[in-house]
Amino acid sequence: MPFILKASELVISNTEQAKHVFLMNLLMENDKSVLLVGRTGTGKSVYARDLLDSRLDKEKFCSTKLYFTANSGPTTAQETIMSSLDKRRKGVYGPPLGKKFIVFVDDVNLPEKDEIGSQPAIELLRQLLDHETWYESKDLFPMRLVDMQVIATMRPPDGSNNVVSKRFMRHLNVVYVPELADDTITSIYTRILLWHLDTKGFSKEFDPCIGQIVSSTLAIHKFVVKNLLPSPYHSHYIFSLKEFSRYNKPYVLHFNVVLLYILNAHYIYAYYLKHNAHAELLAVCSCPSRRPSTACN
């Protein structure tokens, strides 16, 4: 792996990535739009960005990226997309001749619904897929859009994520992205931390620590996910591989690895905990001297 990258920029090849990238590439080659659905931390956005940045033929495809939030509206989305398109002729817009244009939309179901229950930013995309036509925001003259496709990602609908209109969903090939298996997680983060040791000039004497750090982090993460569940009083107790990634950031690799490891457990996970009993439960799991043999099982 290149030494000049940051840890957050690394893309570690694995079987799940290969399967999803292959499927998305096949759909793009056949003019099909796609929606990746999965929980936070499953890698769906990483797979899509890796496809657009590294896998697709640059002679055939170009793209732009949108990152939706609760406040995202159609005006900004339309302006962003139109700024990347060429004017083919009067009233016709698209990518350069011979190319297809892909709109990547992350967290497509986040925009809030209006008073009639629609999501204007998503309706803009639906209009693109339905009619291949938008209207200029000031003079309202029609603009035909050609050679356009959509790749979108979303989390499954829950309390904070809206259900997407079926009129929009019918245009998309839905692909579910499952959570990574333990051996895949271990392989990914072992390679990341080994990369960090090599780039920072650590002695090879530190290499045996990597497996211990990753396996211990995974045990604590699974313990937290299993025992600290969300409830009406703790709705923010939602832990995913994002917390696992933060836990394994390379700054934990220092001379006093064990001390920093324990402190990091409290910084990443205890930050969310409201009750002393929950914090004590985490402390028992993360500190070997205070942990019974079955505490983290």
Helices and strands as residue ranges (DSSP letters): G 7-9, H 15-29, E 33-37, H 44-50, I 51-55, E 61-67, H 74-82, E 86-89, E 92-94, E 100-106, H 120-131, E 133-135, E 142-145, E 148-154, H 166-169, E 172-176, H 182-199, G 204-206, H 207-227, H 241-247, G 250-252, H 257-268, G 270-272, H 276-286, G 288-290
